[in-house]
Amino acid sequence: MAPPRRRIETSFVFFDVAYVDGTRSSNRKVPATALGGLDGDEPARAIIQAQDHEIGLASGKPRPEIRAITRTPAKKTELA
């Protein structure tokens, strides 16, 4: 009998990205472990820039420069 699998818990923080050309990208995932500390959300910019680079390579179309990054607001849940 195989040992039970361990489930790795990974949580993400979602960000909305505004680019200098006016386009937007919503709900970009960044690992929560990369955030916090003295730098706050600043590491998210480097992670999203790396994601954009990969997207640009795959599509053959480079992504524009990032103007601003903000956390995606949490969804409000309604209690019945």
Residue pairs with C-beta under 8 A, 6 or more apart in sequence:
10 31
11 31
11 32
11 33
12 29
12 30
12 31
12 32
13 29
13 30
13 31
13 32
13 35
13 41
13 44
13 71
14 26
14 27
14 28
14 29
14 30
14 71
14 72
15 27
15 28
15 30
15 41
15 44
15 48
15 69
15 70
15 71
15 72
16 24
16 25
16 26
16 27
16 28
16 69
16 70
16 71
16 72
17 24
17 25
17 26
17 28
17 48
17 66
17 68
17 69
18 24
18 66
18 67
18 68
18 69
18 70
19 25
19 63
19 64
19 65
19 66
19 67
20 64
20 65
20 66
20 67
21 64
23 64
26 72
27 72
28 48
28 51
30 43
30 44
30 47
30 48
31 47
34 43
34 44
34 47
35 41
35 43
35 44
41 69
41 71
44 69
45 66
45 69
48 66
48 69
49 66
52 63
52 66
53 63
55 63
56 62
56 63
